[in-house]
Amino acid sequence: MGKGTIVTLQVVIALALAGSLVVQTVIVPLLWLDLDKAPLWARVSLVAIAVLGVLTLQIFAVCVWMLLNKVRRGSIFSPASFRFVDVIIGAIAAAALLGFALAVVLAIGPAAPGVVALICGAAFTLGGMALLVVVMKALLRQAIELRSELDNEVI
């Protein structure tokens, strides 16, 4: 991966993190105020899901940033990379569960069934993405093992 690609991706991650801070400091409090007529359980649930959803994005972004640093340094093929990959899997899985929780909260309320179905589909897709990262982790493990074997070979 070229240095330009890494820098571009880091800029995108930095912008996403800045945007997530705006969401946490401006949008979430406004959401709380907008839900003043909703039942307290719905208000708390929706705001909690929003806050936790943004947190999963932030965790994901920081882990990808750390992996990009490892790529730039040439140390991505090390067992230390698994820690970040595992956290990414957990963050995506948590986001999927939050998506399903959002669907449940909306299904209890006056939301249209189609909206609930779309959110369930998005949550299901996030779960699939978590499984995809599990497969990518297995590929990383194989690459590390192969590199180790090649390093131990005498030429």
N, C-alpha and C positions, 0 to 999 in steps of 0.2 A: 504494500500500500504506500503510495507516494506521500511525501510531506505535505503537498498541497491538499490532498484529500483529507489527511488527518487534521490540518488546520481548519479547513472548511467545516468539517464535522464538529470540531470543537467550538467554532463560532456558532453553529446551529444549536449546539447543546447550551452554550452560554446564553443565547437568546431565549431558549426554552426555559432555562432556570430563572432568568430575569422575568419572563412572562408569568411563571408560576408564583413568583414572589408578589407580583401585582395581583394575581388571583387571590392569594392568601390575605393580602393586606387591604384590598379594595373590594373585589368582587364577592368574596365570602361574607364579609359584613353586610354588604348590600343585599345579598341573598337572604340573610337572616332577617333584615328589615322587610324585604318584599314578602316574606312568608308569615307576616304578623297575623294574618287571618286564618292560617292553617292550624290544625291541631298541634299541640306541643310535641307529641311523639313524632309527627311527620316533619315538623320544623327541625327538631334536633337530629332526626335520622338523615334528612337531606343535607344538612350542613355538615354533619359528621362524615357522610359519604363523600362530599365534595372535598373536605379537608384531607381525608385519608387518600382519596384518589390522586390529589395533587402530590401528596407525600410519596406515593408509589412512583409517580413520574420523576420526582426529584431523586429518589434513590436509584432508579434505573439510570438516569442521566449521569449521576456521579460515578456509578460503576462503569458505564461505557467510557467515560472520560479517563478513568484509571486504566482501563484496558487499552485505550488508544495510546496512553503514555507508555505502556509496556510494549506496544507495537513499535512506537518510535524508537525506544531504547533497544529493541531487538530481543526483549525478554518475555515475549508473549507465550513462548513455548516452555513454560515452567509451571510446576504444580501450584505456585502462588496465584496463578490466574484463575484457578477453580473457585477460589473464595468469591471473587467478583461475579463469576458466572452463576454460582449458586444464589447469590443475592439477587441477581437479575431475574432468575427463574422465580424466586420467591415474590419479587415485586410484581411481576406480570401475573402470577397466580393470584396474588392479593387483589390486583386490579380487576381480574375476572370475577372474583367473589364479590367485590364491591359493586360491579356491574349487575350481578344477579340480585344483590341486596337492593339496589336502586330499582330494579324491575319489580321486586316484591312491594316496595314502598309505594311505587306508582300504581301498581295493580290494585292495591287496597284503596287508593284514592280514585279521583275521577279521570285518570289518564285513559286515553284511547287504547284499546287492545293492540292496535298496530304499533303504537309507540312502545308499549311494553315488549312486544315481540321483537322489535328492532333492537332494543336494549339487550334483550336476552341473546339475540344473534351476535351482537358485538361482544358480549361477555363470553359467549361460547368461542368466538374467534380468538379472543385474548387467551383463553385456556389452550387453544390449539397453538398459539404462538409460544406459550410457556413450554409446551411439549416439543416444539421445534427447537427451542434453545437447549432442551435436554439432549436432543439429537446432536446439535452443534457441540455440546460439551463432550459427548462421546467421541466426536471427530477430533476435537482438541486433544483428548486423552490419547487417541491413536497416534496423532501427529507427534505428541511429546514422546511416546514410547518409541516411535520410529526414529526420531531424532536422537534419542538416547542410544539406540542400537547402532546408528550410524556413527555417533561420536565414539563408541567403544570399539569400532572396527579398526583394524590395523590395515593401512593401505601400503 
